[in-house]
Amino acid sequence: MLIRWATENDLPAWYTLATEVSDIFQHPDDMGAELRDNNRGKGSVGRYELLTAVDYMSSNNMGFICFSRTGNAVTWFAVSEKHRGKGAGERLLKTALRQLDTNKDITVITFTTDYPQGTAARALYQKFGFTIETPTTHNGLPRMEMTRPATNEKCAKSFHYRYPEFIKAAQKEYCPVCNNHPIPDDQVDIATNDKVWICGEYPGQGRLFGKMYVMPVKHYFHFEDIPEVEAAVFMNEVQRVGRALRKITGAVKINYEMHSNTGAHLHIHLFPRYLDDDFPGMAIDVLQREPAPYESYDEFLWFIRRMREELSS
């Protein structure tokens, strides 16, 4: 099963599902026909506010969830009867909630407690923290507004939580790197040339002495889209930096990771690995940053200076 953004090509499947669940939603007519006749969904598609669950093998749409960032609310949600019980609803709701502001109340209008067909939906909302219930009327029908109270949760800055901003920055004309936005305060340029930027970080992801990254000067979003010759040039630069990093730090190994899930301009992280690092036999926890792996900030600057010397030699 794949959870992805719906496109306009998916709207007929959404309308079909809406027709299927019209009776459950207690809609007086054909809900799918009403949505289609009113050309609903195109705005949600354009704003990245309509998600669908798709079966990999058949490519069939299993369910849809629509939400509003402006209203901080889930606005439409259903899974086809033939696909229920497979976890599609849970995955759709989890993904939609990531795109909403958890530091504010999140709401949904759903069924009342005395409506048996709404029991599963209510249980799913409760599982995801919708604990406050307020009776209301919606489109002339008795309904329950369920609220997920605001939390102090700090969300990451990856596309999982801020997709519209992320995908916009993936375009060269909006890329912070390509438009010479200031480098973040916790990063320091080590070296630049006509091929790459080489940057160090303080204190550094994973609390690993010498953690750094290498970024191509030319804008790319997907590694597989880099022309073969340019990819070889970039990877040669990464190798050159890796050799210098292993020499200066005395690391046993250098781990190379290519994510670009937060900063859309493609780059490769270099993680020196040591006998005594905190991740024996496991992946690096990049959220660990404190305390810094350096004895002092002066030692970090010493590392930067030694890398510059080595790369220029």
C-alpha positions, -999 to +999 in steps of 0.1 A: +000+000+000+012+035-009+001+067+007+006+095-017-008+129-027-039+126-049-038+141-084-066+152-106-064+118-122-075+103-089-106+125-086-130+101-104-120+074-079-127+098-051-162+106-065-169+068-069-159+063-032-181+092-022-210+076-040-203+043-022-204+059+013-233+082+007-256+061+028-231+058+057-226+096+056-264+100+056-262+121+025-297+127+009-284+122-026-254+109-045-225+125-027-200+115-055-222+131-082-225+163-061-187+165-056-181+159-093-208+184-104-193+211-082-158+203-095-146+196-060-111+184-052-090+203-077-082+230-051-073+204-025-050+186-050-033+219-058-028+227-021-016+192-012-046+186+010-060+154-005-042+121+002-050+086-011-041+051-002-033+030-033-029-007-036+005-014-052-005-045-072-038-033-087-032+005-086-067+008-071-075+037-048-084+022-014-094+054+004-091+092+006-086+118+033-090+155+028-079+182+053-076+219+056-043+235+068-062+268+072-089+253+093-065+228+109-091+202+104-099+168+087-127+176+063-134+143+045-123+107+052-134+073+039-120+039+029-138+016+005-156-013+021-136-039+002-103-024+015-112-019+052-094-038+079-060-034+060-047-004+079-054+021+051-075+044+073-049+045+101-021+053+077-041+080+059-050+097+092-015+095+105-001+111+074-027+139+073-021+148+109+016+153+102+007+181+078-015+199+103-004+221+132-002+200+163+005+230+184-031+240+178-064+221+183-072+198+153-109+191+147-131+167+127-168+165+123-179+129+126-207+107+137-226+107+170-221+080+196-255+064+189-248+059+152-234+023+148-220+028+113-197+055+128-182+034+156-150+025+137-143+060+126-148+074+161-125+047+175-098+056+150-100+093+159-098+085+196-067+064+190-050+094+174-058+117+203-092+132+195-105+132+231-128+162+233-163+157+220-189+184+213-223+177+199-231+198+168-252+200+137-236+197+102-256+200+070-288+196+091-277+164+107-267+156+143-229+153+144-200+152+169-171+176+166-141+157+179-110+177+189-074+167+192-060+191+218-030+212+211+004+198+223+039+211+227+051+186+202+081+198+181+078+185+146+108+180+123+113+202+092+112+173+067+086+169+039+066+146+062+054+178+081+057+207+056+053+193+022+042+225+003+071+245+015+095+216+008+084+208-027+085+245-036+121+248-024+129+217-046+126+241-076+158+259-084+141+293-085+129+290-049+159+269-035+175+287-005+209+274-016+207+286-052+193+319-041+222+326-017+202+325+015+225+328+046+240+295+058+225+283+091+242+295+122+253+259+131+272+254+099+306+266+086+319+266+050+350+245+048+357+248+011+340+256-022+349+252-058+330+252-091+317+217-083+307+215-046+302+232-013+318+215+017+304+223+051+310+214+087+284+214+115+285+223+151+277+204+173+268+180+145+242+153+140+249+121+159+274+137+182+301+125+158+334+144+157+338+157+121+303+152+108+299+173+077+282+173+043+290+179+006+266+196-018+268+200-056+268+236-068+243+228-095+208+222-083+194+187-082+165+173-063+168+135-071+202+118-074+189+096-102+183+127-123+220+138-123+235+132-157+261+104-155+291+125-161+281+151-136+273+124-110+308+110-114+323+144-109+302+149-078+310+115-063+347+120-070+345+152-049+327+133-021+355+106-022+381+133-020+364+148+011+359+114+026+396+106+024+406+139+040+380+134+067+392+099+076+428+111+078+421+142+100+396+125+124+412+090+126+378+074+121+375+037+115+349+043+087+331+071+070+294+065+066+278+083+036+241+092+037+220+110+011+187+122+024+176+157+013+143+152+031+145+186+048+168+206+026+156+198-009+189+207-026+206+173-029+236+167-006+255+139+010+262+136+048+295+122+059+295+106+094+329+095+108+324+063+128+346+055+159+353+025+181+335+043+210+307+060+191+271+057+205+257+035+177+275+001+177+259-022+152+231+003+144+221+033+124+231+068+135+205+088+154+208+121+137+186+138+164+214+134+190+234+166+190+242+174+226+267+175+242+290+184+214+317+158+205+343+186+207+362+195+238+355+231+229+345+253+200+381+260+195+386+223+188+358+225+162+376+254+145+408+234+146+390+206+127+377+231+101+412+245+097+428+211+093+402+200+067+408+232+047+445+225+048+441+189+037+417+197+009+439+224-005+471+203-005 
